[in-house]
Amino acid sequence: MEFDALKDLVGLITRHKAKNIEMLGGSGKPSNLVDELYDGIVKGKFKDDAQAAKHFYGINNPKDANYRKLKIRLVRQLVNTSFFIDTNQPLYTDRARAVSSCYKDFAAAYLLLTRNDAKKAGIYLLEQTLEQAIKYEFVELAADIVRVIRMYYARALGDSALHEQYTSLHRKYEEIRRLEMLAFDYHENLVNYYVVKRSPNQDVHQIATQYYEELLPLAEKTDTSAFYYYTFQIGVIKCFSINDCNEALSICNKALDILESRKNTNKGALFSIALQKILCLTQLRIFDGQCEETIAFCMNHVTEGDYNWFKLMEAHFHYCLYARRYEEALAIYAKAIQQARYELLGGNARDDWHLYGGYLHLLAQLKKLDAQKVIQVDGTFRFAKFSNDFSILNKDKEGMNIPLVLLPVLYSLTPGAKKESDFSEEGLDKYRQRYLENDLNRRSAIFVKMLMALAKREFEQASADRKIQRELEELKTLPPELARQTFAIEIIPYEDLWEMLTKRSS
C-alpha cells in the first residue's frame, strides 16, 4: 500500500474509532445474559426459544420483548465474531481461506470507498483482492471488483490507460459471469428432478440434451471450473434421465480428469461428480474395485454429518446391496441413522433412509440378515407405523414411490409375514396399469406381474408358473443397464429379490 493511502486509512480510523465491538468466544464462565444464552445453546440446555425465554424471564413466550432483545444482541455478536473466525485451522483449504479473506477485504474496501478521505486505501485493497479473486476463479467477485475500479479510474484520476485496462477486464469477467450464470440457471432448472424424483423422464432428457449441446462448445472459451462443473452435471442428468449409465460414467470420468487437475475446483464439485460415478458403477454392476476407490476419494472431500456425507452413505449403501454385501449395508445404515445430525434430515432425504430400513427388515425376513441385528439397529418393524412415517414419497406415484408400494407386497410373500403387511392385488394391478406400464418403468411393471402370479401360485400353480416364466423371460431381455428405469428405484435388484423369494417359498 502506498504511504499516502496508508495515511488516509490511519486518519480515518483515528477519527472514527469503533467504540465497542462485541464478540463471543472468550474463555471462562458466562459473564452476562448474552454469554449465558450462547453457552446454553452450545451445551444443548435450550432446545428452543420457549425454553430459553422461560429460563431468563420466567415466561415461555418466544415473542416476549425482553427475550427478543436478548436474542437480537446474541445474533449481532455472532455476526461480529464471524469476521474473526480462524481460517488457519486444518479443516480449511487454501481456497476456503481465500473465500473468507477476499470477501472480507471486498466488504472493507467497499465501505472505505463510501468515504472521500479513504478512497486510495479502498482502491489499493480492491486491487489486492482482485489478484486473489482471479487466482481462485471467484468470477462474480472479480466482476464486481473491476467494475468499481473501472469507475474510479474513469472519474477520480482520469487515467485513460488504466481505465482502458480495467474496462477490458470488466467486460471479460462480466461475460464469464454471464456464461457461468447461464450454466447455473440451466442446472437449477433440472436439479429438482434429479434430487427428488429420480425417475426417468423423456422431457427432462430433451431439455438437458438441448442445454448440454449449447454449453459444451462454450466450455473452452469460458474455461472456469464452475462452468465445467455445471455443464458436466447437466450432461450426467441428460444420461440419467434415460438411464444411460455407460455414457454418464464416461462424462463423470471426463469431468474428473479436467477438474481434478485444476487448483480452483472446490471439494463439493469433485465430490458431486465422484458420487455420480459411484451410482453409475453400481447400476452397471462393476465390482472391480473402482467403486471402493471412488468412495475413498469422496470420503476425503466431505465432512461427516454434512448433507453430502449422508448422500455418500446412501450411494455406498446401494452399492453394497447390489454387490450382495448385506452385512456391510446394515453397518452403513447404522452409521448413518446413528449420526447426530441424522435427525436434521428432512423431506425426501429422510424418507429414503426410512425406506431403506424397511428393506433391511425385509432382508432379515428373507434370512439374508440376522433379524436381531436389524432390530438392534432399527427397532421392531411394524408396517402400519412404518407406512405412516413418510412426508413426500407416499404422495408421489413415480420414482421412489415404487419401492415403497412394493415393500408390503414383498413382505407379504415371505414366510412368516404378518397379516398387517397384506396387500390388495386389485389395487396393485391398478397401480401397475396406471403408473408403470410405460417404457420408463417397464422392469417394475414386469416385476409386479411376477409378484402377483407368485401370490396366486398356491391356488393356481400351473397357470401361475406359465405366467411367471413368461414375465421372467421378458425381464431377462431388459437388464438394468439397458432399461431406462433409474437404478435407485430397485433398492435391491429385482432379480436378487426374485431369487430370495422363490428359494424361500419353494
Stockholm file with secondary structure:
# STOCKHOLM 1.0

chainA/1-506         MEFDALKDLVGLITRHKAKNIEMLGGSGKPSNLVDELYDGIVKGKFKDDAQAAKHFYGINNPKDANYRKLKIRLVRQLVNTSFFIDTNQPLYTDRARAVSSCYKDFAAAYLLLTRNDAKKAGIYLLEQTLEQAIKYEFVELAADIVRVIRMYYARALGDSALHEQYTSLHRKYEEIRRLEMLAFDYHENLVNYYVVKRSPNQDVHQIATQYYEELLPLAEKTDTSAFYYYTFQIGVIKCFSINDCNEALSICNKALDILESRKNTNKGALFSIALQKILCLTQLRIFDGQCEETIAFCMNHVTEGDYNWFKLMEAHFHYCLYARRYEEALAIYAKAIQQARYELLGGNARDDWHLYGGYLHLLAQLKKLDAQKVIQVDGTFRFAKFSNDFSILNKDKEGMNIPLVLLPVLYSLTPGAKKESDFSEEGLDKYRQRYLENDLNRRSAIFVKMLMALAKREFEQASADRKIQRELEELKTLPPELARQTFAIEIIPYEDLWEMLTKRSS
#=GR chainA/1-506 SS CCHHHHHHHHHHHHHTCCSCCCCCCCSSSCCSHHHHHHHHHHTTCCCSHHHHHHHHHSCCCTTCHHHHHHHHHHHHHHHHHHTTCCTTSTTSCHHHHHHHHHHHHHHHHHHHHTSGGGHHHHHHHHHHHHHHHHHTTCHHHHHHHHHHHHHHIIIIICCHHHHHHHHHHHHHHHHHHHHHHHHHHHHHHHHHIIIIICCCCHHHHHHHHHHHHHHGGGHHHHCCHHHHHHHHHHHHHHHHTTTCHHHHHHHHHHHHHHHHTCTTCCHHHHHHHHHHHHHHHHHTTCCSSHHHHHHHHHHTTCCTTSHHHHHHHHHHHHHHHHTTCHHHHHHHHHHHHTSGGGGGCCHHHHHHHHHHHHHHHHHHHTTSSCHHHHHHHHCCCCHHHHHTCCSSTTTCSSTTHHHHHHHHHHHHTSTTCCGGGCCCHHHHHHHIIIIICSGGGHHHHHHHHHHHHHHHTTTCHHHHHHHHHHHHHHHHTSCTTTSSSCGGGCSSCHHHHHHHHHHHHC
#=GC SS_cons         CCHHHHHHHHHHHHHTCCSCCCCCCCSSSCCSHHHHHHHHHHTTCCCSHHHHHHHHHSCCCTTCHHHHHHHHHHHHHHHHHHTTCCTTSTTSCHHHHHHHHHHHHHHHHHHHHTSGGGHHHHHHHHHHHHHHHHHTTCHHHHHHHHHHHHHHIIIIICCHHHHHHHHHHHHHHHHHHHHHHHHHHHHHHHHHIIIIICCCCHHHHHHHHHHHHHHGGGHHHHCCHHHHHHHHHHHHHHHHTTTCHHHHHHHHHHHHHHHHTCTTCCHHHHHHHHHHHHHHHHHTTCCSSHHHHHHHHHHTTCCTTSHHHHHHHHHHHHHHHHTTCHHHHHHHHHHHHTSGGGGGCCHHHHHHHHHHHHHHHHHHHTTSSCHHHHHHHHCCCCHHHHHTCCSSTTTCSSTTHHHHHHHHHHHHTSTTCCGGGCCCHHHHHHHIIIIICSGGGHHHHHHHHHHHHHHHTTTCHHHHHHHHHHHHHHHHTSCTTTSSSCGGGCSSCHHHHHHHHHHHHC
//
